[in-house]
Amino acid sequence: MPAEIFNAEDFEPPGTSSGLGTWNVRTIIDSSQQERGSRKDLARKSPDACRFRSSSRALFFRRQFFPGTTLTDWNDWRWHLHHRITDINSLSRIIRLSEDESAAVAHLAKPLPMAITPYYASLLDRGNPLQPLRRAVVPVTAEYFHSPGEARDPLGEERNTAVPGLVHRYPDRVLFLVTHFCSTYCRYCTRSRLLGNGSKSAFTVAQWERAIAYIKASPAVRDVLLSGGDPLTLSDEKLQWLLSRLRRIGHVELLRIGTKVPVVLPQRITPALTRMLRRYHPLWMSIHFTHPDELTPEVNQACERLADAGIPLGSQTVLLAGINDNLETMRKLMHGLLKIRVRPYYLYQCDPIAGSAHFKTPVEKGIEIIQGLRGHTTGYAVPTYVIDAPGGGGKIPIFPRAILGRDGDNLLLKNYQGHIYPYPDPRGELAWKGPLNPS
Ligand code: SF4
């Protein structure tokens, strides 16, 4: 692999800080004419972009806010990275910022920068600051207030870092942080300390080599999760280099990628990418979804391509106040995911990162949602609700209470409707030690 591929600067795609700076509302041109012209070259120059279908909503948005942009560009993931919305001028052209949002974006003092792909911006509600997707990616001043119990590194990942970029907490698996870069930054990100402005240094090939050497020397590690940042913002070449090096390690049975790219930058899931990924099976993918409004035709195509490449897809969702903390929203999301062949995997209680109080829900809200799903819909649609224990205790599953106690040889179990059923368990000693409360 050529050395320049690992140029540290390359981790932040060039030009991303310019946002919409070059866009000028007065330079509106007849984009449909340009589009017709560009379509002729599209299949020849960029067959992947040609094969991607955009929704009418996205096309309308493109004409309105990026009028000189061709369909070829819009369907090219690199174009979206180069045109990320990263400053107040760019953002205020697209949505009407509330006073609070304006203040937060103008004086962005948090390490976590703002960045939104044009595609994801097309899903934002222009006039409603409380729209769930908007709240997930547009900063508000509440981010700057730190509450008791919050921390920069709430999961104690730094304590479990074996070599830079490699977290080894569980016995048989490691978390390999391969980049500090995301195409779109979520305001509730657990790793905000590592991303964008918060990162002390870019990942280098030397660092990757050290992490790979550690994995090679650790025969107990059978599962490697690539995360970051977002690994799918790396070029195909870099990703392939990493996957091929890891695949060569005999004891590594499973490779996984954690990503939000199929949701915020679905154009990235090109046939070339999926052709490359399928060479490294068993390869699994955990996709970060937040709300059913993210389930667009574009996301459907991206997931279809990944699933057709034989990649098992799971979802990860953070429970967020005012965004997805109600049963109806969560049911819609979980049902929608199954329709696009993504198995709901984890529902996370929001980690206590600094400035996250406005996103937090009480734990009983998560239990209530799981209770409303379990038994009421197919089991595949029910994720495991977990709390990632502060300080590095790992994921702890939280279940609605099902064992109510013991009645002689019977265990008393509560079903999804709240009815109690005795289950014969004469040799068992299991009994709920807390108060008996069948309600
Ligand atoms: S995509 Fe993941 S790593 Fe990136 S900002 Fe969102 S939560 Fe954080």
Residues whose N, C-alpha, C, O or C-beta is under 5 A from the ligand:
A	BS01	SF4	C182 T184 Y185 C186 C189 G228 G229 K260
